[in-house]
């Protein structure tokens, strides 16, 4: 029971960090990376993590480090405590001529989805 609770707590913390990193990306660039924009359940694979870690200068031309997860994330992707890639939804929920609002959702294995 204690291990299960610890995994859930770790997943919630990491999911919140992931969302904060993407929010920071949005604040700097005013858009999502072209490779992820509008995707539903985009896996946080090595390509996505390299954007957040400042290693992909095409999607993150300023090379900012928005997140510094464990050293394996750049190569293997960002894994949850159950060994699955975290996934993030980048969906437009509201659009007008000047504002586009996005909802970010990080589903956790066997748990309710967490919205940020």
Residue pairs with C-beta under 8 A, 6 or more apart in sequence:
7 81
7 82
8 81
8 108
8 111
10 81
11 80
11 81
11 82
11 108
11 109
11 111
12 108
12 114
14 69
14 78
14 80
14 86
15 86
15 106
15 108
15 114
15 116
16 116
17 67
17 69
18 44
18 67
18 78
18 86
18 88
18 106
19 88
19 104
19 106
19 116
21 52
21 66
21 67
22 32
22 52
22 66
22 88
22 90
22 104
23 104
23 116
24 64
24 66
25 32
25 33
25 51
25 52
25 60
25 64
25 66
26 32
26 102
28 62
28 64
28 66
29 60
31 37
32 38
32 90
32 102
33 51
33 56
33 59
33 60
34 59
35 47
35 48
35 51
35 59
36 42
36 48
36 51
36 88
36 90
37 90
38 90
38 91
38 92
39 89
39 90
40 89
40 90
40 91
41 87
41 88
41 89
41 107
42 48
42 87
42 88
42 89
42 90
43 77
43 85
43 86
43 87
44 73
44 77
44 78
44 85
44 86
44 87
44 88
45 77
45 85
46 73
46 74
46 75
46 76
46 77
47 56
48 77
48 78
48 88
49 67
49 69
49 73
49 74
49 77
49 78
50 56
50 74
51 59
51 60
52 60
52 65
52 66
52 67
53 65
53 66
53 67
53 68
53 69
53 73
53 74
54 60
54 63
54 64
54 65
54 66
55 63
55 74
57 63
60 66
69 78
72 79
73 79
77 85
78 85
78 86
79 85
79 86
80 86
80 108
80 109
82 109
82 110
84 109
86 106
87 106
87 107
88 104
88 105
88 106
89 103
89 104
89 105
90 102
90 104
91 102
91 103
91 105
92 100
92 101
92 102
93 101
93 102
93 103
94 100
94 101
95 101
103 115
104 115
104 116
105 113
105 114
105 115
105 116
106 113
106 114
106 116
107 113
107 114
108 114
